[in-house]
Amino acid sequence: MPGPLDGLRVLDLADLRGALCARILADLGADVIRVLTEHHGESASNLYRNANKRGVHLDLFDGKGSSELQSFLAGADVLVENFGDTDRSFARLEPEEVRSRHPHLVHVAIADFGLSGPRTGWRLEPLAALAASGTLHASGFPDRPPCWLPGHLAHDCASVYGAIGAIAAVMDRVRTGRGQLVEVSVQEAALAGTVPWSVVLQDYLKINPLLPANGNRNADGTYWVLPVKDGWVRTVIGNGRQWRGFLTLLGEPDALEAPEWKDPIFRIMNGDVIRMIAQEQLADRTRAELFDEAMQVGATLGVIHTPSEFVAHPQTRARCVFVDTDFPGLVGGPFVGPPVRMSATPSSVRRPAPDGNDQAQPWEPRPREARPSNPASGLLLEGVRVVEFGMAAVVPELCMVLSELGADVIKIESESHLDVLRATGMGRVNCGFAFNAECRGRSSVALNLETEEGRRLALDLCSKADVVAENFRGGVLDDLGLGYDQVRKKNPSVVYASSQGYGRDGPLGRAPAYGPLNLGFVGQHLIWNHQNVPYPCATSLNHPDHVAGKMLAVAVLAALDHRQRTGAGQLVDMAQTDVAAYLLGELYLEAFASGVEPAAEGNSSPHAVPHGVFPARGDDRWLAIAVPDDAAWIRLCRALGWQEGGEEASLAGRLAARDAIEERLARWTSTRDANEAASFLQDHGVSAMAVMGPQDHLSDAHLQERDFIVQLHHPEVGDERQPGNPIRMSGLLQRTASSAPCLGAHTEEVLTQVLGLLPEEVRALTEKGVCR
């Protein structure tokens, strides 16, 4: 069966930093032609990120190549590119010119800082992009430089948002007959896709003065990493049941039985005591033994795997995370397939990355349909109803994307089963910073699903929904009569989106999980570290939760587009672990090819020198610098007045002299303001960026000029600042998601308007405990 985007034509002009955007569209069935403007050879990144694409060689900077490019654009539906300003101009890809020549085209422009603002034109290599996002600032031990996750995480967030924008714009073209520009800032996308809670903390200090509003890195934070007999495990303790389960794992130690230990804040303040006791009590058991025990006693604990352990794990095999390929150089290799399963329009990997032998021909231009006489101008998803059984981050973030495109989102929750993030409000259920960051742009309906009437009302709402979305622990909604099979009996055309930590099936289909545990499960936690650390802390962030919600939005939009064309609904199934693996698929290929487990290397890269996070003037101020090739090395030397020639002119020479080069560079950076030094180096063509934290983002002139941080008003919290939408669309109206709802604030409104109940009936149900 074809994928949901079958027939869509995409021309891919992005380099490796943005290659995942078109790969996502290709995995969903689009026909992608990649313009081969540079050679990446047999690198694992190229083989992985450009799979499922055809290729064509074009020199975009001569007359013939530029003319041929226009022929490809004439038959394409979507253009994806991440050129810099100068190259975009030389290649005649400036948005106004593209729109003039190809008014039908959806032009996705991924730009490191967007297409406007003071830093337009700066180039960010992956390390510097992570510094701009805030992710780097929050990762690692506080007594060491901030530590990155190897790969392209910041740019991958932009790729996911770019795919959302591309599909939305194609859907809009059906209504309007016109294409448009879709602009995505890498900095904004990575902030929203990795560390969105950081922006809101300052305005919630009045609720909880102990919130870490500066966002300084604190190793593993409150998600403790603990040594066991054969490695490491990690915990997430978000409620009283999980704390009691953790105590059971520890053998009910008397030292942790005093009443004050039930207080989450007290536990945070005394985490060193818990860590000391846990290390002693867990040392005689293996990771697998503790995981099984935790499942039985209600503790939430995850195993920290190596990459090869994840590849071989029964859950990984049961879900077919790695797909069989017969691609040259990859036979038998662990190749990560699409992270989302779709029951009616399955996605797949069909072809290897294009090589030097590829020479695709332009598509024939489609006959252009007459432009609608009254083209739609409203919100794309106006009239689309979403019923959300969301918990924590993933499904709530999917629903925020849909809400900003116009969907009416109804969140079902109750006093008896609160969203775990409401607990961040210090006992005030409507004032949790994390909940209010995740659950904007929706109504709240209080339904107690432990009652038969509550379940019936929830099912009635699902029967009137276009989308039902849930990320409860696997099997919970099925047991309540609200699973996919039960809902589609009443609503055959529903798009039912389901996302669990490990997936909805397999041996761990009913296991609880959170972002920090998912990261450990897939083998990436161990490499997000400096060398010779006391324990592998990785990050205290909830990766991959935030970007996983946006990846789910890509699939749901594709399913809605398919439904609009065919009337068919389907199940959309996404494991959060699969998303983490998908975003760093080359990791597993590299381990397979070398036969060596990837190791923590801090901020070093085997492909670039210098490449690191260097001290700047001031307390805990840092500058990320990446020099990826010989030309960039020459630019750095000229900027700093260093000698250009000698053995260091080659990568091999720089690798041999890495320590000396980076020590010399650190002496230069340590006396300079990070922002000024970054600006100076960028002016000389060197990728550099100050390591930004929440306070930097709130005061940043670039983000302010782009109006990325939005001002909202919450009925109980008051004024609050939240991250905006990283997607800017020239022709499609989007709205800013409103502040998160108070618990049950819209129960009567929804039940009377959608289900036709009378107000007095709702009040009676409330008195019975059904609507609360």
N, C-alpha and C positions, 0 to 999 in steps of 0.2 A: 504494500500500500504506500502511496506517496505521502510525504510529510506535509504538514499544514501550510507550508510556504511554497509548495510545488508550483512551478511556473514563474516564480519571482526571479527577476534577473538583477544580479548585483555585480557591479564593477568595483574591485578592491584595489585601492591605491595606497593603503596604509603600510607602514613598515612594521617590524616585529612588535613594536610597542602597542600598535592598534590592530594587529592581525586577528585577534580573537573576535572582534565585532563581526566580521564577515564569516568567520568560522561558525559562530553561533547561528547565523542565518542559513549557512550551508547545511549545518546539521539538522535544521528544521525543514530542509527540502529545497531551498533556493539554489538556483544555478549561479555559482560565483565564478567569475573570471578575475584572476589576480594579475595585475600588470607587474611584470618582473623588471623592476628598475634597479635592483641591487642583488648581489649574490650572497646567499646565506649558506650555500653548500648543504652538507649533510648534518648540520647542527640539529640537536634534538628539538630546539625551539622552533626551527623552521619546519621540520618534519611534522611536528605536532600542531602548531598554530595555523599552518596553511594546508592541512589536510582537507579533503572534500572540495577543493577548488581546482578549476582549470587554470591554465596560464597563457600569457602572451608577452612577448618581449617588445617593448616600446621605449624609445628614447624620447622622453617627454619634453626635452629641452632643445630639440631641433624641429624644423618646420614640418618634416614628414611625420615624425612621431606625434606631434601635436595635432596634425590633421587626422591621423589614424585614431587618436584618442577620441576625437569628436564623433567618429563613426561608431565607436563602441558606446559612447554616451547616448547617441541617438536611439539605440535599441535597448538601453538599460532602464530599469525601474529605479534602482538605488545606486548611488555613488557613495563609497566610504573612503575617506582620506584623512590623513593627519599631517599634511604638509606644513612647514613653517610659512610665515607670511611671504618671504621672498620667493621660495619655490612655488608656492601656490600662484603667485603672480606670473612667474616665468612659464608655468605649465598652463596658463590661462584657465585656472580653476577658482578664480575669485568668485564669491557667491553671486554677485550681480551679473557677471558675465555668464556663469553657468545657467542662471535662471533665464537670462535673455535668450540664450541659444537653445536651451532644453527645458521649457516651462513644465514639462511633464515629470521631470526628474526629482526624486527625493535625494537631496544632497546632505549627507551626514558628515559634518566637519568636526573631528575630534581635535581639540587644541589644548595644549598643556595648561594654559591659563585662560582659555576662551578667546574669542575674536575681538574683545574690547577690554579696556582697562590698562592700568600702568604697566603691567607685566606682559602684555601682548607681545609675542615675538620671542619671549624667553623659551629656551629648550630645556626640557627635563628628561634626563635619563631616569630609569626606574628608581634608583636610590634617591635622587633629588625629588622625584615626584612623591615618594613616600614621605619625605621630609615636609613637603608643602601641605600634605593632607592632614597631618597631626598623628598619623599612625606611628611614625618613627619616634616621635616625642614620648609616646606612651609605652614603648616596648623595651624590655631589658631591665637589668639591675640598676638601681639609682647611682651606684658608685662607678659605673662604666658609661662609655658613650652609648647613646640610643642605638638599638640594634634592629636591623632590617630582616625581612623575610625575602630570601633570594627569589627572583622571578620578576613579574610585571604587575604586581598586585594593584597599584594605583591606576595604571593604564587599563588593566582588566576591568576595574570598576567602570571606567569610562566606556569601555567596549560594551559592557552589559547595558548601560544607559543608552548608548548609541543604538543598540538593537531594539530597545523599547521604542525610542523615537522613530526609528526606521519603520517599524511595523505600524505604529500609530499614524504616521504620515501617509503610508500606503493605504491604510483604511480610510483616512480622510480624503485621499484622492478619489476614491469611489464616490464620495458625496459631492466633491467640488470640481473634479476634473483637472486639478492643478497639483503640481509638486510643490516642494518648499525646502527651505534650509532647516536642518536640524543641527544645532550647535551644542556640543558637550565640552565642558571644561574638565580636564583631568583632575585638577585640584579639587573642584567642587564635587565631582563624582566620587573621588576617593574619600573625601571627608564624609559624605553622606553614606558611602558604602562600607566604611570601616569603623568610624568613630563619631557617629552623629550625636550621641549623648553628650559629648564634651561641650557643645555649644550651649546647652540648656542649664548646665550646672550652676553657673554664676547666679541665675535668677531664682534658684531653688535653695540657696543658702539660708533664706528666711524660714524654710521648712526644716532643713537639716543643716546646721552650721558646720557639720563635720564632713560635708561632701568635698571631694578632692577637686575643687574648681580649677586649680592650676593644671590638672591633668598630668602631673609628674609621674614618670614611670615608677612602679613599685613591684617589680619582678612579676610574680604570679598573682599579686593582689589578694583578693579574698577567695580565689579558686586554687587552693593549696596543691602544690606538686609534692608528692611524698614518695620516699624510697621504699621499695618492697624487695622481696627475695630475688626477683629476676628483672628488675628494672624500676619503672616509675608508674605511678597512677596520679590522677588528678581528681579533685572533688569539686562539686558545686552544691552548696548548702543554702537553699533559698527560703525554706520554711521550717516549721517546727518538726514536721514528720521526717524531713531529710536529716535534721540534726539528731533526732532520736535514733534514726537508722545508723548514722555515723558513729554515735556512741556505742551502739550494739557491735559494730565492726571492731571497735577498740576494746571490747570486753567490759563496758560499763565502768570506766575508771573513776574512782572516788573523787579524784582531783577535778573532774569536770561535771560533778553532779550538783553543785551549789546552784541556787535559783538564778543567780546573775548570769550564768552561762546560757540561759535561754534567750538572753537579749542579744540580737545580732550585732549591735554596736559594741557591746562588751566583748564579744568574740573577736571582732575586727581589731579592737584595741589590744587584745591579748593573744593574737594569733601565734606568737612565738611559743607560748605555753602549749597550745594545741599541737603545733608542729612537733615539738619535742616529745610529747606523749605519743603522738601518732607514729613517729619514726620508730619508737621502741616497740609499739604494739603490733605493727604491721610487718615487721622485718622477717617473720617466719613464713609468710604466705606469698604465693605467686600472684601476678597480675590477674590471671584468669580465675584463680580461686577467689580473690577479693571481688572481682566483678560479679561473679555468680552469687556470692554472699550478699553483696550490696543489693542485687535485684530482689533477693528474698526478704530483706529487712527494711526496704524502703529508702536506702541511701542512694544518692546519685553520684556515681563514681565512674571514671573512664580510664581506659588503658592507654598508655603512651606507647605507640608502636614505632618500629622502624618502617621505612617505606616498603621493604620486601615483606614484612609481616602483614601489612595492610593488603598487599597484592594477593597473598596466599590465604587471607582470612576467610572462613566459611561464609560470613555475611557478604563480603565482597564478591565471592564466587556466586552466591545465590542470586545476587542482584545483577550479575554480569556487568559490573562496572567497567571492566576491561574487555574490549571487543576483539574478536579474531580478525586479523588483517593478513593479507599476502603482499603488503607493500614492500618494495625493494628496501633492504636494510632494516626492516621492522618485523620480519617473519618471526612469529613467536614472542614478540616483544609486548609488554603490557601497555596497550594503547587505550587511553581513557575515552570512552564513548560519550555521547550526549548525556547530560546529567538529569534530564527530564524524560520520563516515559509518558507517552500519550496513547491512549487505547485505540483511538480511531485513526490517528495519523502518526504512526510511529516514525521517530527520527532515526537516522543511521549515519554510518561512516562509509562512504562509497568509493573514494579514490585517494591516492596518496597526494602529498604536496606536489605542486607542479615543479618540473625541473627544466633544464635547458632545452629539452626536446619539445616542450609544449609550444604550440602556436595556434591558439584558439582564434576563430574568426568572429567578426562582429555579429551580433544578433540582427535579424531583420527588424527594422522599426515596426512597431505595432500600429495598426490603424488607430488613429486618435478618435475617441468618441466625442461627440458634440458636447461642448461644455454645458452643464445644466443651466437652464434659464434662471433658476433661483437657487444658486449654490448654497449649501448649508453653511452657517456661520457660527453655530453654537458649539457646545462641548461635545467631543467625539462620543463619549459614553453616556450622554444624557439619556435617561430612560432605562439604563441598564441597572438592575438591582443585584447587589452582592450581599449574601448572608455569610457572616464571618463567625466561625468558632476559632478565634485566634488566641494564642497564648504566647507571651514573651515577644519575640521579634519577627520571625520569618513571615508568617501569614499576615500579621498586622502591617508589615512594610509592603507586601504585595498590595494590600487593600488601600494603602495611602497612594500608591501609584495610580490605581484605578480611580480613586476618588478625585485626584487632581485632573484626571481626564474626563470627569463628569459623572462617574458612577455614584449611585445611591448605596452607601455601605451601611449595613445594619449589623452591629456587633452584639452577639448574644453572650451574656455573662450573668453572674449571680453572686449574691453575698455568700452563698455556700461553696462556690467554686470560683474564687477570684483569680483573675490574671495574676501570675506571680509577680509581675512588675508593679502592680498596685502596692505591693509591700514596701516599695522604696519611698513611700510617703510618710514614714514614721507613725504608722497607725491611722493616718488620714488617707482613706482609699482614693480620694480624688486628687491627691497632691503628690503622687509618685513621679519623680522626674523622668524615670525610664519609661513608665507607662505613657506619660503625657508626650514624650518624644516619639513613641512608636504609634500611638493610636489616634492621631489627628485625622480629621476629615470624615467622621462617621457618627452614626447615632448609636446610643447604648440602650439595649432592651434587656431588662432583668427577667430571666426565666430560669427557674430552678429545674434543672434537667434530672434531678433525683425524683421528681414527681411525674406521674403519668400525664397529667395535664400540661405540664411544662414541656415535656417531650412532644406531645401532640401539637402544641402551638408552634414549637420550633420546626417540626416537619411541615406544618402548614405554610410557614414562611419560606422554607426551602422549596416548596412546590410552586411558589410564585417568584422564584429567583432565576436570574440568568446564570449567576455564578454562585457556587457554594465553596467556601475555602476553610480549611481546618488544618491545624497542626497539633492537635491533642496527641497524647501518647498513643502509639499504635493500637488499634482495636477498640479504643474507648467509645468512639462514636458509633461503630458497628454494634457494640453491645447495647447502646442506648437506642438503637433503631434509627440512627441518623447517618449511617454510612452511605457510600456511593450506591450500592445496589438498592438500598431501601429508598433513597431519594429519587433515583432515576425511574423507579416504578411509578411515582407520582408526577415526575417531571423529566420525560425522556430526553429533552434537548438541553439539559443542564450541563454546564461546564463545572466539574467538581474537582477542585484543586486540593491535593493532600500532600503534606510535607512533614515527615518525621526525621529525627536526627539520623538514624541509621537506615531509614526507609520503612515502608509499611509492610514489608514481607521479609522473608529470610529468618534465620534463627534469632536475630535481634529486633524483629519487627515490632515487638511490644516493649522494648527497652527504652527508658527515659534517657534523654541526652540534651545537652546544651552546647552552645558554640565552642567553649574551651575544650570540651570533651571530644567534639567532632574533629577539631584540629589535631588533637593527640591521636585519635583513632587512625587517621589517614597517613600518619608518618611525617607530618610537616612540623609538628611541635619541636622535635629534636633539632631541626636545622635552623630554627629561628632563635639562635643563641650565639653568644661569643664562645670562644674556646676556653677550656679550663674554668668553667663556672661551678659554683657550689652545687647547683642542681639546674636542670634545664627549665628555666622559667618561661621562655618564649615571651608571651604578652599577656597582660591582664584584660585585653579587649575581648569582645565576644565574636571574634571572627570564626566562621564565615557567615554568621547569622544575617548581618545587614545586607551584604551583597547577595546572599542566597535569596532573600525576599524579592530583590529586583530580578534575579534570574527566573524566579517563578513567574514574575509579571510578564517577562518575555513570552513564556510558554502560554500563559493564560490569554494574552492578547492574540497570539497566533491561533489559539483554539477558538476565540471569539470571532476572528476573521473567517476561519473555516466554517464556523456555525452560521455566520451571516450569509455565506455563499451556498451552503448545503443544507442548513437546518439541523445538522447533527451535533449533538453534544458529545462529551467524552470525559474520561478520567485523566487528570493530569497529576502524575505521581513524581515527587522529587525528594530525594534524600539529601539532607544538608551535607553529609559526608561526601556525597558524590559531587556536589558543587565545589567543595574544597579541593578535591582531587582534580576536577576539570580545570580549575584555574592554574594548576601547576603540573599539568600532565607530563611535561618534559622531564620532571624529576624522576619519574618511574622509568622512562626510556633511558635516561642517562645511567641510572643504577643498573639496568639490564645490560646496557652495552659495555659498561666498565667492569661489571661484576663486583662493584664496591658500593657499600651503603654510603649515601651522602652524609657528610659530617658537618657539624656547625663550624662556620668560618667567620663568624662575626659579620663585619661589613666588607670583607674582602671579596674580590671576584677573580676567577681564573682567567678572565678575558679583558681586564681593565686595570691599569695602574696609572695614577693614583685612583683609588675607589674607596672612599671611607667617610666617616663622620669625624670632623676635626674640631678641636676646641676653639671657641671665639671669646672675645672679651666679655666678661661678666660671669655671674654665677649660673652654672648649668646652661650655658649658651653654646650652640653647636652649629656647624656648617657642613652640609653634605656636598661632596664634590665627586664627580665621576668623569673620567677621561677614557672614553671607550676605544679610541683608535689613535693612530700616529698623527693624523691631522689635528685632532683635539690636543694631543701632547704638545705639538708645535705652538698652538694658540696659547696654551697655559704657559709655556716657556717665555713667549713674547710678552705676555701680560705681566709676569713676575720678574722679567729680566734674567731668566736662567739661560744657560747655554743650550742650544738646540741639538747639536750633533752628538756623536759618540754612541756608545752601546745602548744608551737609554732611548735612542730614536726608534728602536723596535720594541714590540711588546715583550719579546723574550728578554731583552735587556732590562726592561722596566720591571718585569716579574722578578728577575734576579736581584734587582736593587730596590725592591718594594719598600722594605723597612727604612732605608736611608731616604728615599724620595718622600715617603709619607711623614717621617719625622721632620724633614726640612719644610714640608708644606705646613705642618702643624705649628712650627715656629712662626710662620707668616700669619696664619689665621688667628693665633691666640692673642694677638695684640689688636685685633680689628673687630669692629662691630659686625655681627653676622649678616645683617641685611645689607650694609654698605659693601662688605666683601663680596656677597653674592651678586650684587648689582655690578660691581667692578668686573668680576669674572664673566658674567653674562654679556657685558658690553664687549668683551674680547672673545666671545664665542665658546666659553667654557660652561658646561652644565653644572651649576652650583645653586644651592638653595639653603637659606636659614632653616633650621629645624623648628617648625612652628608648633605651638601648643594652643590651647583654647583661648588664652588671653590674647595671643597674637592674632588669631582669627577674628576675634571680636573687634579688634582695633585696626584691622588691616585695611589700608586704603583701597587696595585692589578689589577685595570682596565687597567693600562698601560701595564703590563705584558701580559694581555689577549688581548691587541689591540682592546678594545671595542670602544673607542672613535676614530673615523676616521677623517682624514685630507682630506678636499676637497678644490676645488678652484671654486668660483663662478665668472662668467664673469664680474659682476659689483661690487660685494662686495669684492672679493678677497679671501684670504685664510679663511676658516671657519672650525670649529670643530663641528661634529655632532655625535649623538649616532649611534653605529653600530647595527648589527643584533644579538639579543640574542641567536639565534639558530645556533649551530655548528653541521654540519653533516659530518660524516666520509667518506661517499661515494658519496654524491651529491654536485656538484659544485653550489655555490651561488655567486652572484656578489654584490658588494657594490653599492647601488643606487647613481647615480651621482647627482651633485648639481641641485637644482630646475631650471627650464627653465625660461628664460626671456619671457615676454608676446608676443605670436605670433612668437617666434623664428623659429618654424618649419612649419609654415603654408604652404609655397610653397613646401617644401620637401614632406610633407604628402599628400597634394592635388594632386601633380603631380605623386608621386610614388604609392599611394593607389587608387586614383580615376581616374588617367590618364589625368588630366587637363594639359594644356600647361602653361608654366611660364607666358606668356603674358596674358592668361586668368585669372590667379591668380592676376596679377597686376591690371587688369581691375576691378576685384571684390573688390580689396582693395580700389581703387579710388572711387568706388560706396558706400563704407562703409560696404560692406558685410564681408570682411576679415580684420576686425580690432577691 
